[in-house]
């Protein structure tokens, strides 16, 4: 998928809504033992990249150094039809001092307002360094189950309609 196709998917209104939502992303990667892992993460959308932050000793840091390929989903479950944004890309890792503002903003989306101030103070007191994980999307698909559906379902519909 070329960059303009990816940008087109990510710029759709539903994609923009999901990228700005308080829904945690689910980050999938291959662990160092070769098994898949999926973890929920707060994320910041820069307009071109997904930013995720973690502590330097997190298992995903070591795994992403060995294999930077990731997949991400941001999806709704509470409404019908569901909306699903699927993204694939390569992750790059950058150690950073302190707690980056993007991490605070990403966390603000998923942390209840009534505990956010105490949470932020705790995080700033705990983390001397973090790792910025920058995910450069190189593939994206939006499934809204009204205008877009999974490829396998598209193929099935096509096969059924051409049989008639």
Secondary structure, 3 states (H helix, E strand, C coil): CCHHHHHHHHCCHHHHHHHHCCCCEEEEEECCCCCEEEEEECCEECCCEEEEEECCCCHHHHHHHHCCEEEEEEECCCCCCCCEEEEEEEEEEEEEECCCHHHHHHHHHHCCHHHHHHHHHHHHHHCCEEEEEEEEEEEEEEECCCCCCCHHHHHHHHHHHHHC
